Amino acid sequence: MKSSSVIKLSKSSLKNNLKLIKKLSGKAKFSLVVKGNAYGHGIGKYVKMAEECGADHFSTFSYEEALSVKRNTKNNPAIMIMGYIDNNYVGDCIKKGFEFFVFDFYRLNRAILEAKKLNKKAKIHIEVETGLNRTGFHEKELEDLFKLLRDNSGYLEIKGLCTHYAGAESISNYYRIKKQIKRFKKYISSFESNEIYPEKYHTASSAGTIIYPKTRYNLVRIGILQYGGWPSIETYVYYLTNRKNKKNPLKPVLSWESSIMNIKNVRAGEYIGYGNHYLAQEDMKVASIPVGYTEGYSRVLGNQSQVIIKGEAVNVIGVINMNLLVVDVTSFDNINIGDKVTLIGREGDQAINFSSFSDKGKELNYEVLSRLPEKIPRKIVD
Ligand SMILES: *Cc1c(COP(=O)(O)O)cnc(C)c1O
């Protein structure tokens, strides 16, 4: 192996997760959110695999990501850009048939201008402000908005009306979300009474889909669930309370493997690694693994996490280095350079889930995953 580790993507796990998503989405269509390099899974390989599993709608943050989706899929899926497009590329988005969020007059005017130049309709999703206070048209802007939409109806295809909630995964945001839901309903009425009928209404992410099923409308934007993670512990608990079967129905798609680079014996009383973070209290055997924080293995996990070697969980000792971590292999009689090391994944009864990383480091599943660098090769497995 040329690289010091490899990330494997399990197709059967993805199929399993998509089945659950289909159930949770009810009558709504689902779009798979693949921003952040498909939450660290590697957008190119990932969307190829997802398409083979039946996905036909993807959401990205940027134009650049939309290009990756297009390059790596075959069946011309819908591609929806929810965030960044350089003003100079709005025309290319229209040319390529990408759908994109329009959240202010700056982008809307550009879209109309480019659509006229190309004589091709821009496929837009109108994002409205309901209380996240990030992006989106405000109620006060509706009159001007409606006029522009009407005057340019020949150049615009209104694919959607949408908003995003301010943290549906946490019950502490309950009142804020409820208020947003109410405000979104008002927008729907305004649009309809002005005889503007967007094709889709969409507001729910993974958490919204589970906790506030009425917010699903006819399209949901699913991120973390497809990869086998929950938006928060609260969401998971909420899901379980309504079920007889108390087993986690999701399966992690991603696993991460490396191998032993070096093995050495250390005498009792010696410190291991930088500083004085780990003191050998007995004669020990330790192995170096060529993965560190450059590879996305968080420094927070020093002296905290475990890896799996030969089906056994072993402790990571000392601090995480830039490109190395050290594990305790004292208990093994027969261990060799090149032996497989599972950093995330399952071997026999032992499993290390990415969510255990986020628990230990008090980080979000989202952070742990999206930090995995692009340079690590991804491999699709069954
Ligand atoms: C990231 C994102 C989602 C998906 O969120 P998950 O919690 O991963 O399901 C949906 N909508 C928007 C606008 C997003 O930015």
The ligand as an SDF file (V2000), in Angstrom:
LIG
                    3D

 15 15  0  0  0  0  0  0  0  0999 V2000
  -25.9610   19.8280    5.9460 C   0  0  0  0  0  0  0  0  0  0  0  0
  -27.3010   20.1920    5.5830 C   0  0  0  0  0  0  0  0  0  0  0  0
  -28.3340   19.2450    5.6090 C   0  0  0  0  0  0  0  0  0  0  0  0
  -28.1370   17.8240    6.0970 C   0  0  0  0  0  0  0  0  0  0  0  0
  -27.9840   17.7890    7.4880 O   0  0  0  0  0  0  0  0  0  0  0  0
  -27.9290   16.4100    8.2850 P   0  0  0  0  0  0  0  0  0  0  0  0
  -28.0850   16.7960    9.7010 O   0  0  0  0  0  0  0  0  0  0  0  0
  -26.5550   15.8320    8.0400 O   0  0  0  0  0  0  0  0  0  0  0  0
  -29.0010   15.5540    7.7700 O   0  0  0  0  0  0  0  0  0  0  0  0
  -29.5840   19.6490    5.1730 C   0  0  0  0  0  0  0  0  0  0  0  0
  -29.8170   20.9140    4.7390 N   0  0  0  0  0  0  0  0  0  0  0  0
  -28.8360   21.8380    4.7060 C   0  0  0  0  0  0  0  0  0  0  0  0
  -29.1630   23.2160    4.2190 C   0  0  0  0  0  0  0  0  0  0  0  0
  -27.5600   21.5190    5.1280 C   0  0  0  0  0  0  0  0  0  0  0  0
  -26.6070   22.4460    5.1030 O   0  0  0  0  0  0  0  0  0  0  0  0
  1  2  1  0
  2  3  1  0
  2 14  2  0
  3  4  1  0
  3 10  2  0
  4  5  1  0
  5  6  1  0
  6  7  2  0
  6  8  1  0
  6  9  1  0
 10 11  1  0
 11 12  2  0
 12 13  1  0
 12 14  1  0
 14 15  1  0
M  END
$$$$
